[in-house]
Amino acid sequence: MLRTNKSSMVWVLKPETLEALLSPTRVRILKLLRDRNMTLSEISRSLDMSKSTVSEHIEKLLNAGLVAKNRRSKWVYVSLTEFGRKVVDGDELFVKIILSIGVALFVGGICEIYRYLTRPKITVILDSTTPPQQTMEETTYFTIINNLFGPGHDICGALLTFIALKKHEQTKLSRKSSF
């Protein structure tokens, strides 16, 4: 849910909020609610969608804190929350914050790609400490994995370690079958 500090009006963006804004249908619902509060049936007719589909979208918007349900006699109206209104009306500061988060994620991704492409190349030198049963090829696989990711550093490292072990087993089997 959305957390706010009423005294200073600090809005905390949650993953549910960003996820809710990814759907074009949910954005259309928010724009419809900008003008007036509407019932589920009215939204359904305006979007030419089934009530059940619209209801699912409304639930996501409720969880994100963008809309609220208001019961008036026998009708339940959906309305924008103050937070939802800031999103729809494009409050300048709010839009800048969301765009800044997107830019930061993009730049972070570019930096990781650059770091990967400019990583130091690894040269393996076999010396007396290398076990005699390992070949240059086998030693290189394990050295690259350990230098790039560290043993068990993350899921990518674990996956590459698994691939290298499978390659190592295949190499051993092919040597045995060649004799």
C-alpha positions, 0 to 999 in steps of 0.5 A, a space after each residue: 500500500 501507499 504510505 504517506 506522511 500527512 504533515 509533510 505529504 511525503 509520497 513513497 513509491 512502491 513496486 505496486 504503484 509502478 506495476 499499476 502504471 505499466 498497463 495502458 488500460 489502468 492508465 485509461 481508467 485513471 484518465 476517466 476518473 480525472 473528470 468525475 467519480 464513476 461506478 464499475 459499470 460506467 467504466 466498463 461501458 466507457 472502455 468497452 470491456 467486461 466488468 470482471 476485467 475492469 474490476 481486476 484493473 481497479 483492484 490493482 489500482 486500489 492496491 497501488 493507492 491510486 484509487 479509492 472506492 466510495 459507497 453511496 447508498 446502493 452504488 459504489 463509486 471509484 475515485 482518484 486518491 490525492 496520490 492518483 490525482 497527482 499522477 494523472 494531472 502530472 504534478 511537475 515534481 512527481 513526474 520528475 521523480 518518476 522519470 528520474 527513477 527510470 533514468 537512474 535504472 537505465 544509466 545503471 544498466 548501461 554502466 553494468 554493460 560497460 563494466 562487463 565489456 571493459 573487464 580485465 582479460 584473464 590470463 591463466 598461467 599454470 604453475 606447480 600449484 595447479 593439480 596435474 589432472 587439470 588441463 589448461 582448458 579446465 583451469 581457465 573455466 574455473 579461473 574465469 568464473 571465480 575471478 568474474 563472480 567469486 565462488 557462489 557470488 550470485 545466481 549468474 555465478 552459480 549458473 556459470 559454475 554449473 555450466 563449467 562443471 558440465 563442460 568439465 564432466 563432458 571433457 573428462 568423458 570424451 577423454 575416457 572414450 578416446 582411449 
